[in-house]
Amino acid sequence: MNTRTRVLLEESVLPPLVALVVALVAGDLLIMAYGQAPGVVWRALLEGTWGNSYGFGQVLYKATTLACTGLAVAVGLRAGLFNIGAEGQLAAGGFGAGLVGLMLPAGTPALIAVPLCVLAALAAGGAVGSVPGILRARFGAHEVIVTIMLNFIVLALLNYFVSAKLHVPETLHTPEIHAGAVARLSGTFDAFHGSAANWTIVIVLLAAAFVWGFLFRTRAGYELRAVGLQSDAAEYAGIRAGRVWFSAMAMSGALAGLGGINFVLGYKNYYEDGFTGGAGFLGIAVALIGRNNPVGVLLAALFFATLSQGGLAINAMVPKQMVEVLQGIVILAVATAVPEVRRLLRSAMSRRKAAP
């Protein structure tokens, strides 16, 4: 086994598989504790998600937002930064897209409205993300503390703007957007029979491809990964760590903000207070399960979206909170699987070399 194959197995393939097996075993035990047959419950979960067009559409819709927040956290982690502010950045992106959509005339062509709203989401999320980047680069402020506090500040400010300035009476959402961006993005796919899946998924796939190309095919991406591995060594090699931290957090925030268009432009056609629903925090788990690789993040987003939608499908048999327990088990399993997989692979290689 060459070094590249071994690293791929250690980092990207085996840990998620081990986590999945552990989650399935734990799920079986929990299901039996509620007096249900595991096979019946798992079958109902699959039939309610991947087994019908509406359920699969809902999985895609939820995975679209989770992919954005997962990519956001992954970019930060690649730079050695832990972005816990994706929740606020996601909300800011949705608000920015909604605000621009409201400002545009109703007859604005989609070719103009869609890019403007997408850019607004990227800019709003990126602006929020750049704050901890600046504070880390200039003053050494820890990004975890700053991003946690920014979540409260951003969400409170957006709540004020909506409730005091922009809300529809007796609601906590803005008026509906009528620009061409909504007409293009909110049209659900006919194959999914009225689910919330929309064309935002195409934009997110393009964003994931961009992140992969940036991280692994550009000099800036190499510098970002180098700083994440060892910032002091990167500084010694001539890379300015402060500049990398700022750009990484700005990009991370922009990616999280991009997820806001999934709800605001692709589903409800307005900004609503609290629409994030914890997707920013769940993006941390998505990034960890995806091993900070854009392809892995997309797969992890599908996995967590399946659990989320599946919890509704099996709620009649077991409490839907069981899904939240499984999500936590998966995260713990991945955290412990990485060192254990490394140990087992290296032990196997040592025995193979020692064999006559």
Beta strands, then each sheet from edge to edge (+ up, - down):
end
